[in-house]
Amino acid sequence: MTLKCCIIDDEPLALNLMESYVQKTPFLELSGKYSSAVEAMHELPDKHIDLLFLDIQMPELNGLEYSKMVDAHTRIIFTTAFEQYAIDGYKVNALDYLLKPISYTDFLQAANKALHWFELLQQREISKQENGELESIFVKSDYKLIQVELKNILYIEGLKDYIKIYEENAPRPLLSLMSLKAMEELLPTEQFIRVHRSYIVRKDKIRSIDRGRIVFGKNYIPISDSYKPQVQAFIDKHSKNERD
């Protein structure tokens, strides 16, 4: 798979560095580079872009503002000299962020995360066409592709750069390089529910909720305030079905 990408950065040195990184990454194809978001606004809408490396601190229109105008298909990796922007990045559905000065190792890790996301997206669409619904996904773990059946997942935990997939009867969780937000976008909403910034739970595996926490054996999954309304809506719907 080849990802078409663009770079937006108002620093010439940073722009050239990112271009050199793209050029030596086999699965990336550079479709354009721009020194401002305003400049990109005139050209990007006419291009089919998979991945955008987007600087945050720019004059006139900053990266966070511009990210909200980008096509829904395009995934964003923010580049920034200010670490506090990381949280803001995930609020606008960024796949990742890179802290300047950016090494090629960090760049490649973020690019691989994007590649994996698009591979999973492609896999989901093929599965839907063949089966009518998504039954399993292949995730990369320890340089291997491992098939995970969605019906076996208990919950998924998000770390900074990785996710842990906890399955029924599995001795240990499966570790994969991708963000929890990216995984959330791939999973069918009728089967899974986000309950916390760091957790997604399979709905039909919820057996017990104790003091605002979902119980899986000895593990307790917290339900954060921001996700309580949707969890409560799920509980109410389930209760109505039980009464009916």
Summary of the structure (lengths in Angstrom):
residues: 244
radius of gyration: 19.6
end to end distance: 48.7
largest distance: 65.1
contacts: 725
relative contact order: 0.09
helix: 39%
strand: 31%
